[in-house]
Amino acid sequence: MRMIGLFLALALATNLSFGQATEQESIKSVINAAYVEGIHNHGDLNLTRSGFHPDFEMYVYRNGNFSKRSLPSWISAIEAGRNRNPNPPSQKAVANYLNIDVTGNSASVKLELMRGGKKLFTDYLLLYRINGEWKIVSKAFHSH
């Protein structure tokens, strides 16, 4: 009887960690497509729009000034930059995931955005699972 209880506890723990790992992989997939590839590697901005919630806000603290930026404003700035310089960077940006914390339909992610071995940003992203899909709803960051 004790062995059955141990087996059931192990099976439950394995199933929970598998579910958590699956959610983490889904979150990474959204971030990689919408944020890393879409924004930093000159990817398809339609993928960016689909991975971010329309009410997304990025919080910026620079030179003692705090501001926020909406998704349309951020994408417009990216498009303007691509019009001035249409060539993507020679080295791709990659995300080094430091922490992914999932509770129900909400998640927080801490990552380092790297290019050519150099740390560009430490990002803090918040996501919600809305209608079964993870969406990035907020970002705060530190520039390196």
mmCIF file of the C-alpha atoms, coordinates in Angstrom:
data_MODEL
# 
_entry.id   MODEL 
# 
loop_
_atom_site.group_PDB 
_atom_site.id 
_atom_site.type_symbol 
_atom_site.label_atom_id 
_atom_site.label_alt_id 
_atom_site.label_comp_id 
_atom_site.label_asym_id 
_atom_site.label_entity_id 
_atom_site.label_seq_id 
_atom_site.pdbx_PDB_ins_code 
_atom_site.Cartn_x 
_atom_site.Cartn_y 
_atom_site.Cartn_z 
_atom_site.occupancy 
_atom_site.B_iso_or_equiv 
_atom_site.pdbx_formal_charge 
_atom_site.auth_seq_id 
_atom_site.auth_comp_id 
_atom_site.auth_asym_id 
_atom_site.auth_atom_id 
_atom_site.pdbx_PDB_model_num 
ATOM 1   C CA . MET A 1 1   ? 0.000  0.000  0.000   1.00 0.00 ? 1   MET A CA 1 
ATOM 2   C CA . ARG A 1 2   ? 2.785  2.387  0.882   1.00 0.00 ? 2   ARG A CA 1 
ATOM 3   C CA . MET A 1 3   ? 4.478  1.638  -2.457  1.00 0.00 ? 3   MET A CA 1 
ATOM 4   C CA . ILE A 1 4   ? 1.265  2.516  -4.341  1.00 0.00 ? 4   ILE A CA 1 
ATOM 5   C CA . GLY A 1 5   ? 1.049  5.848  -2.514  1.00 0.00 ? 5   GLY A CA 1 
ATOM 6   C CA . LEU A 1 6   ? 4.673  6.601  -3.382  1.00 0.00 ? 6   LEU A CA 1 
ATOM 7   C CA . PHE A 1 7   ? 4.048  5.663  -7.012  1.00 0.00 ? 7   PHE A CA 1 
ATOM 8   C CA . LEU A 1 8   ? 0.967  7.921  -7.210  1.00 0.00 ? 8   LEU A CA 1 
ATOM 9   C CA . ALA A 1 9   ? 2.838  10.836 -5.622  1.00 0.00 ? 9   ALA A CA 1 
ATOM 10  C CA . LEU A 1 10  ? 5.700  10.399 -8.092  1.00 0.00 ? 10  LEU A CA 1 
ATOM 11  C CA . ALA A 1 11  ? 3.285  10.192 -11.042 1.00 0.00 ? 11  ALA A CA 1 
ATOM 12  C CA . LEU A 1 12  ? 1.477  13.344 -9.905  1.00 0.00 ? 12  LEU A CA 1 
ATOM 13  C CA . ALA A 1 13  ? 4.732  15.260 -9.416  1.00 0.00 ? 13  ALA A CA 1 
ATOM 14  C CA . THR A 1 14  ? 5.996  14.164 -12.838 1.00 0.00 ? 14  THR A CA 1 
ATOM 15  C CA . ASN A 1 15  ? 2.736  15.228 -14.490 1.00 0.00 ? 15  ASN A CA 1 
ATOM 16  C CA . LEU A 1 16  ? 2.809  18.630 -12.786 1.00 0.00 ? 16  LEU A CA 1 
ATOM 17  C CA . SER A 1 17  ? 6.404  19.303 -13.774 1.00 0.00 ? 17  SER A CA 1 
ATOM 18  C CA . PHE A 1 18  ? 5.667  18.185 -17.342 1.00 0.00 ? 18  PHE A CA 1 
ATOM 19  C CA . GLY A 1 19  ? 2.709  20.603 -17.473 1.00 0.00 ? 19  GLY A CA 1 
ATOM 20  C CA . GLN A 1 20  ? 4.883  23.398 -16.100 1.00 0.00 ? 20  GLN A CA 1 
ATOM 21  C CA . ALA A 1 21  ? 7.613  22.603 -18.659 1.00 0.00 ? 21  ALA A CA 1 
ATOM 22  C CA . THR A 1 22  ? 5.051  22.638 -21.470 1.00 0.00 ? 22  THR A CA 1 
ATOM 23  C CA . GLU A 1 23  ? 3.778  26.067 -20.374 1.00 0.00 ? 23  GLU A CA 1 
ATOM 24  C CA . GLN A 1 24  ? 7.339  27.359 -20.155 1.00 0.00 ? 24  GLN A CA 1 
ATOM 25  C CA . GLU A 1 25  ? 8.066  26.131 -23.688 1.00 0.00 ? 25  GLU A CA 1 
ATOM 26  C CA . SER A 1 26  ? 4.890  27.837 -24.952 1.00 0.00 ? 26  SER A CA 1 
ATOM 27  C CA . ILE A 1 27  ? 5.955  31.068 -23.288 1.00 0.00 ? 27  ILE A CA 1 
ATOM 28  C CA . LYS A 1 28  ? 9.478  30.847 -24.732 1.00 0.00 ? 28  LYS A CA 1 
ATOM 29  C CA . SER A 1 29  ? 8.002  30.222 -28.178 1.00 0.00 ? 29  SER A CA 1 
ATOM 30  C CA . VAL A 1 30  ? 5.908  33.403 -28.015 1.00 0.00 ? 30  VAL A CA 1 
ATOM 31  C CA . ILE A 1 31  ? 8.812  35.480 -26.712 1.00 0.00 ? 31  ILE A CA 1 
ATOM 32  C CA . ASN A 1 32  ? 11.260 34.095 -29.284 1.00 0.00 ? 32  ASN A CA 1 
ATOM 33  C CA . ALA A 1 33  ? 8.910  34.717 -32.236 1.00 0.00 ? 33  ALA A CA 1 
ATOM 34  C CA . ALA A 1 34  ? 7.324  38.023 -31.205 1.00 0.00 ? 34  ALA A CA 1 
ATOM 35  C CA . TYR A 1 35  ? 10.106 39.717 -29.275 1.00 0.00 ? 35  TYR A CA 1 
ATOM 36  C CA . VAL A 1 36  ? 13.511 38.256 -30.122 1.00 0.00 ? 36  VAL A CA 1 
ATOM 37  C CA . GLU A 1 37  ? 12.947 37.465 -33.805 1.00 0.00 ? 37  GLU A CA 1 
ATOM 38  C CA . GLY A 1 38  ? 10.243 40.026 -34.547 1.00 0.00 ? 38  GLY A CA 1 
ATOM 39  C CA . ILE A 1 39  ? 11.814 43.036 -32.901 1.00 0.00 ? 39  ILE A CA 1 
ATOM 40  C CA . HIS A 1 40  ? 15.526 42.392 -32.458 1.00 0.00 ? 40  HIS A CA 1 
ATOM 41  C CA . ASN A 1 41  ? 16.278 40.233 -35.517 1.00 0.00 ? 41  ASN A CA 1 
ATOM 42  C CA . HIS A 1 42  ? 14.260 42.228 -38.079 1.00 0.00 ? 42  HIS A CA 1 
ATOM 43  C CA . GLY A 1 43  ? 11.576 39.532 -38.227 1.00 0.00 ? 43  GLY A CA 1 
ATOM 44  C CA . ASP A 1 44  ? 7.936  39.704 -39.195 1.00 0.00 ? 44  ASP A CA 1 
ATOM 45  C CA . LEU A 1 45  ? 6.260  42.434 -37.154 1.00 0.00 ? 45  LEU A CA 1 
ATOM 46  C CA . ASN A 1 46  ? 2.908  40.721 -37.692 1.00 0.00 ? 46  ASN A CA 1 
ATOM 47  C CA . LEU A 1 47  ? 4.269  37.923 -35.473 1.00 0.00 ? 47  LEU A CA 1 
ATOM 48  C CA . THR A 1 48  ? 5.200  40.619 -32.989 1.00 0.00 ? 48  THR A CA 1 
ATOM 49  C CA . ARG A 1 49  ? 1.688  42.036 -33.069 1.00 0.00 ? 49  ARG A CA 1 
ATOM 50  C CA . SER A 1 50  ? 0.201  38.562 -32.535 1.00 0.00 ? 50  SER A CA 1 
ATOM 51  C CA . GLY A 1 51  ? 2.493  37.730 -29.589 1.00 0.00 ? 51  GLY A CA 1 
ATOM 52  C CA . PHE A 1 52  ? 1.888  40.972 -27.706 1.00 0.00 ? 52  PHE A CA 1 
ATOM 53  C CA . HIS A 1 53  ? -1.453 41.995 -26.256 1.00 0.00 ? 53  HIS A CA 1 
ATOM 54  C CA . PRO A 1 54  ? -2.849 45.140 -27.971 1.00 0.00 ? 54  PRO A CA 1 
ATOM 55  C CA . ASP A 1 55  ? -2.845 46.933 -24.584 1.00 0.00 ? 55  ASP A CA 1 
ATOM 56  C CA . PHE A 1 56  ? 0.835  46.090 -23.962 1.00 0.00 ? 56  PHE A CA 1 
ATOM 57  C CA . GLU A 1 57  ? 2.921  48.752 -22.259 1.00 0.00 ? 57  GLU A CA 1 
ATOM 58  C CA . MET A 1 58  ? 6.678  49.014 -21.968 1.00 0.00 ? 58  MET A CA 1 
ATOM 59  C CA . TYR A 1 59  ? 8.002  50.911 -18.980 1.00 0.00 ? 59  TYR A CA 1 
ATOM 60  C CA . VAL A 1 60  ? 11.165 52.923 -19.566 1.00 0.00 ? 60  VAL A CA 1 
ATOM 61  C CA . TYR A 1 61  ? 13.384 54.520 -16.934 1.00 0.00 ? 61  TYR A CA 1 
ATOM 62  C CA . ARG A 1 62  ? 16.250 56.444 -18.540 1.00 0.00 ? 62  ARG A CA 1 
ATOM 63  C CA . ASN A 1 63  ? 18.354 59.344 -17.286 1.00 0.00 ? 63  ASN A CA 1 
ATOM 64  C CA . GLY A 1 64  ? 16.113 59.787 -14.267 1.00 0.00 ? 64  GLY A CA 1 
ATOM 65  C CA . ASN A 1 65  ? 12.958 59.988 -16.389 1.00 0.00 ? 65  ASN A CA 1 
ATOM 66  C CA . PHE A 1 66  ? 10.129 57.457 -16.272 1.00 0.00 ? 66  PHE A CA 1 
ATOM 67  C CA . SER A 1 67  ? 7.832  56.931 -19.249 1.00 0.00 ? 67  SER A CA 1 
ATOM 68  C CA . LYS A 1 68  ? 5.758  54.240 -20.889 1.00 0.00 ? 68  LYS A CA 1 
ATOM 69  C CA . ARG A 1 69  ? 5.316  53.213 -24.477 1.00 0.00 ? 69  ARG A CA 1 
ATOM 70  C CA . SER A 1 70  ? 2.397  51.450 -26.150 1.00 0.00 ? 70  SER A CA 1 
ATOM 71  C CA . LEU A 1 71  ? 2.793  48.614 -28.626 1.00 0.00 ? 71  LEU A CA 1 
ATOM 72  C CA . PRO A 1 72  ? 1.734  50.722 -31.659 1.00 0.00 ? 72  PRO A CA 1 
ATOM 73  C CA . SER A 1 73  ? 4.219  53.445 -30.690 1.00 0.00 ? 73  SER A CA 1 
ATOM 74  C CA . TRP A 1 74  ? 7.036  50.933 -30.213 1.00 0.00 ? 74  TRP A CA 1 
ATOM 75  C CA . ILE A 1 75  ? 6.349  49.160 -33.515 1.00 0.00 ? 75  ILE A CA 1 
ATOM 76  C CA . SER A 1 76  ? 6.192  52.512 -35.338 1.00 0.00 ? 76  SER A CA 1 
ATOM 77  C CA . ALA A 1 77  ? 9.631  53.381 -33.964 1.00 0.00 ? 77  ALA A CA 1 
ATOM 78  C CA . ILE A 1 78  ? 10.968 49.972 -35.048 1.00 0.00 ? 78  ILE A CA 1 
ATOM 79  C CA . GLU A 1 79  ? 9.525  50.403 -38.543 1.00 0.00 ? 79  GLU A CA 1 
ATOM 80  C CA . ALA A 1 80  ? 11.064 53.880 -38.822 1.00 0.00 ? 80  ALA A CA 1 
ATOM 81  C CA . GLY A 1 81  ? 14.429 52.472 -37.780 1.00 0.00 ? 81  GLY A CA 1 
ATOM 82  C CA . ARG A 1 82  ? 14.164 49.688 -40.349 1.00 0.00 ? 82  ARG A CA 1 
ATOM 83  C CA . ASN A 1 83  ? 13.307 52.224 -43.053 1.00 0.00 ? 83  ASN A CA 1 
ATOM 84  C CA . ARG A 1 84  ? 16.480 54.166 -42.198 1.00 0.00 ? 84  ARG A CA 1 
ATOM 85  C CA . ASN A 1 85  ? 18.584 50.995 -41.969 1.00 0.00 ? 85  ASN A CA 1 
ATOM 86  C CA . PRO A 1 86  ? 16.904 48.008 -43.679 1.00 0.00 ? 86  PRO A CA 1 
ATOM 87  C CA . ASN A 1 87  ? 19.825 45.627 -43.067 1.00 0.00 ? 87  ASN A CA 1 
ATOM 88  C CA . PRO A 1 88  ? 19.418 43.324 -40.078 1.00 0.00 ? 88  PRO A CA 1 
ATOM 89  C CA . PRO A 1 89  ? 22.327 43.063 -37.645 1.00 0.00 ? 89  PRO A CA 1 
ATOM 90  C CA . SER A 1 90  ? 25.035 40.638 -38.777 1.00 0.00 ? 90  SER A CA 1 
ATOM 91  C CA . GLN A 1 91  ? 24.681 38.602 -35.575 1.00 0.00 ? 91  GLN A CA 1 
ATOM 92  C CA . LYS A 1 92  ? 21.327 37.400 -34.299 1.00 0.00 ? 92  LYS A CA 1 
ATOM 93  C CA . ALA A 1 93  ? 20.029 38.279 -30.874 1.00 0.00 ? 93  ALA A CA 1 
ATOM 94  C CA . VAL A 1 94  ? 19.271 35.361 -28.569 1.00 0.00 ? 94  VAL A CA 1 
ATOM 95  C CA . ALA A 1 95  ? 17.444 35.103 -25.276 1.00 0.00 ? 95  ALA A CA 1 
ATOM 96  C CA . ASN A 1 96  ? 19.070 33.587 -22.227 1.00 0.00 ? 96  ASN A CA 1 
ATOM 97  C CA . TYR A 1 97  ? 16.119 32.662 -19.993 1.00 0.00 ? 97  TYR A CA 1 
ATOM 98  C CA . LEU A 1 98  ? 17.003 33.195 -16.345 1.00 0.00 ? 98  LEU A CA 1 
ATOM 99  C CA . ASN A 1 99  ? 13.583 32.574 -14.794 1.00 0.00 ? 99  ASN A CA 1 
ATOM 100 C CA . ILE A 1 100 ? 10.086 31.672 -15.920 1.00 0.00 ? 100 ILE A CA 1 
ATOM 101 C CA . ASP A 1 101 ? 7.451  31.662 -13.201 1.00 0.00 ? 101 ASP A CA 1 
ATOM 102 C CA . VAL A 1 102 ? 3.946  30.472 -14.097 1.00 0.00 ? 102 VAL A CA 1 
ATOM 103 C CA . THR A 1 103 ? 0.911  30.632 -11.825 1.00 0.00 ? 103 THR A CA 1 
ATOM 104 C CA . GLY A 1 104 ? -2.378 29.758 -13.470 1.00 0.00 ? 104 GLY A CA 1 
ATOM 105 C CA . ASN A 1 105 ? -2.909 32.127 -16.398 1.00 0.00 ? 105 ASN A CA 1 
ATOM 106 C CA . SER A 1 106 ? -0.136 34.556 -15.485 1.00 0.00 ? 106 SER A CA 1 
ATOM 107 C CA . ALA A 1 107 ? 3.621  34.368 -15.946 1.00 0.00 ? 107 ALA A CA 1 
ATOM 108 C CA . SER A 1 108 ? 6.713  36.447 -15.359 1.00 0.00 ? 108 SER A CA 1 
ATOM 109 C CA . VAL A 1 109 ? 9.933  36.009 -17.304 1.00 0.00 ? 109 VAL A CA 1 
ATOM 110 C CA . LYS A 1 110 ? 13.401 37.336 -16.648 1.00 0.00 ? 110 LYS A CA 1 
ATOM 111 C CA . LEU A 1 111 ? 15.773 37.068 -19.579 1.00 0.00 ? 111 LEU A CA 1 
ATOM 112 C CA . GLU A 1 112 ? 19.027 38.442 -20.860 1.00 0.00 ? 112 GLU A CA 1 
ATOM 113 C CA . LEU A 1 113 ? 19.020 39.505 -24.483 1.00 0.00 ? 113 LEU A CA 1 
ATOM 114 C CA . MET A 1 114 ? 22.421 38.750 -25.996 1.00 0.00 ? 114 MET A CA 1 
ATOM 115 C CA . ARG A 1 115 ? 24.041 39.534 -29.344 1.00 0.00 ? 115 ARG A CA 1 
ATOM 116 C CA . GLY A 1 116 ? 27.481 38.211 -30.231 1.00 0.00 ? 116 GLY A CA 1 
ATOM 117 C CA . GLY A 1 117 ? 28.147 37.231 -26.624 1.00 0.00 ? 117 GLY A CA 1 
ATOM 118 C CA . LYS A 1 118 ? 27.363 40.755 -25.407 1.00 0.00 ? 118 LYS A CA 1 
ATOM 119 C CA . LYS A 1 119 ? 24.496 41.415 -23.009 1.00 0.00 ? 119 LYS A CA 1 
ATOM 120 C CA . LEU A 1 120 ? 22.169 44.071 -24.447 1.00 0.00 ? 120 LEU A CA 1 
ATOM 121 C CA . PHE A 1 121 ? 19.231 44.046 -22.022 1.00 0.00 ? 121 PHE A CA 1 
ATOM 122 C CA . THR A 1 122 ? 17.918 42.340 -18.941 1.00 0.00 ? 122 THR A CA 1 
ATOM 123 C CA . ASP A 1 123 ? 14.184 42.144 -19.592 1.00 0.00 ? 123 ASP A CA 1 
ATOM 124 C CA . TYR A 1 124 ? 11.293 41.523 -17.228 1.00 0.00 ? 124 TYR A CA 1 
ATOM 125 C CA . LEU A 1 125 ? 8.232  40.431 -19.185 1.00 0.00 ? 125 LEU A CA 1 
ATOM 126 C CA . LEU A 1 126 ? 4.732  39.775 -17.867 1.00 0.00 ? 126 LEU A CA 1 
ATOM 127 C CA . LEU A 1 127 ? 2.372  37.509 -19.774 1.00 0.00 ? 127 LEU A CA 1 
ATOM 128 C CA . TYR A 1 128 ? -1.214 36.349 -19.504 1.00 0.00 ? 128 TYR A CA 1 
ATOM 129 C CA . ARG A 1 129 ? -2.773 33.299 -21.105 1.00 0.00 ? 129 ARG A CA 1 
ATOM 130 C CA . ILE A 1 130 ? -5.811 34.775 -22.840 1.00 0.00 ? 130 ILE A CA 1 
ATOM 131 C CA . ASN A 1 131 ? -8.218 32.463 -24.677 1.00 0.00 ? 131 ASN A CA 1 
ATOM 132 C CA . GLY A 1 132 ? -5.583 29.717 -24.467 1.00 0.00 ? 132 GLY A CA 1 
ATOM 133 C CA . GLU A 1 133 ? -2.722 31.818 -25.914 1.00 0.00 ? 133 GLU A CA 1 
ATOM 134 C CA . TRP A 1 134 ? 0.155  33.454 -24.073 1.00 0.00 ? 134 TRP A CA 1 
ATOM 135 C CA . LYS A 1 135 ? 0.422  37.201 -24.734 1.00 0.00 ? 135 LYS A CA 1 
ATOM 136 C CA . ILE A 1 136 ? 3.134  39.584 -23.573 1.00 0.00 ? 136 ILE A CA 1 
ATOM 137 C CA . VAL A 1 137 ? 1.338  42.367 -21.688 1.00 0.00 ? 137 VAL A CA 1 
ATOM 138 C CA . SER A 1 138 ? 4.171  44.347 -20.106 1.00 0.00 ? 138 SER A CA 1 
ATOM 139 C CA . LYS A 1 139 ? 7.915  44.924 -20.192 1.00 0.00 ? 139 LYS A CA 1 
ATOM 140 C CA . ALA A 1 140 ? 10.444 46.626 -17.942 1.00 0.00 ? 140 ALA A CA 1 
ATOM 141 C CA . PHE A 1 141 ? 14.142 46.408 -18.693 1.00 0.00 ? 141 PHE A CA 1 
ATOM 142 C CA . HIS A 1 142 ? 17.684 47.428 -17.955 1.00 0.00 ? 142 HIS A CA 1 
ATOM 143 C CA . SER A 1 143 ? 20.043 48.419 -20.808 1.00 0.00 ? 143 SER A CA 1 
ATOM 144 C CA . HIS A 1 144 ? 23.623 47.197 -20.530 1.00 0.00 ? 144 HIS A CA 1 
# 
